[in-house]
């Protein structure tokens, strides 16, 4: 599987996702600078975390309108898997690849810690190696992770099984304390209609090596490696 | 040359944690009786355009495309002569 990672000024988690992918696929992902208007052929496109364009205007807004994103959108529309992590999630929602928007955390604080997530569906190339209902532990690092969408959109996401991850307690319950950024219906990650685009705020790439304290994200990359082999 | 001012505000019903924090800070400074506080932003633009109506339409298109996220924000365009 050949992955391509898009780099913007201010991206900072590209190496983490690069290493996580290389570890499971044995193949180093390509890095593509945002000014490039052509994308190499890729089986997976990753928009990594960071602070693209210094979070100017709104998180992800500037990056969403950069030239490379036109190509990313075109590929997503023809079925290429596109993964947006953290700032990447903000970018792909601003670009219209996923519904909704990420607002400022309700605490007004930057959250940097491990959280528990409940895998809501195993019906995706990103989650097929997990069981629905499984609880994993992965880190978050964001100031604007408060997922917001109108009621109809939320109902539709739930009805179509497009909520991929929810914040939960260690026991897997969606209690308010576990959702401290304030996300609507405790949503941490969602899929698009075709299920080839996934955005999530937490960082599975930072939970793929025992040295990093948690291996909860291994299943995520194992799923991709298996699905896109 | 036409100058335009865009005011962007969080829509009613959308959580505005910054506005809330300002409201709490004002209360702790002794300003009593402050109700809801909402925080938005102002963007000033200069346009090489002479027709105010056309300038307004252009800036509105900018708002729809980039300046505001209309899911959560409303905007108002003011043309200053």
Boltz contact constraints between the chains, C-beta under 6 A:
constraints:
  - contact:
      token1: [A, 58]
      token2: [B, 69]
      max_distance: 6.0
  - contact:
      token1: [A, 65]
      token2: [B, 66]
      max_distance: 6.0
  - contact:
      token1: [A, 101]
      token2: [B, 69]
      max_distance: 6.0
  - contact:
      token1: [A, 101]
      token2: [B, 71]
      max_distance: 6.0
  - contact:
      token1: [A, 101]
      token2: [B, 72]
      max_distance: 6.0
  - contact:
      token1: [A, 104]
      token2: [B, 17]
      max_distance: 6.0
  - contact:
      token1: [A, 106]
      token2: [B, 17]
      max_distance: 6.0
  - contact:
      token1: [A, 108]
      token2: [B, 17]
      max_distance: 6.0
  - contact:
      token1: [A, 108]
      token2: [B, 21]
      max_distance: 6.0
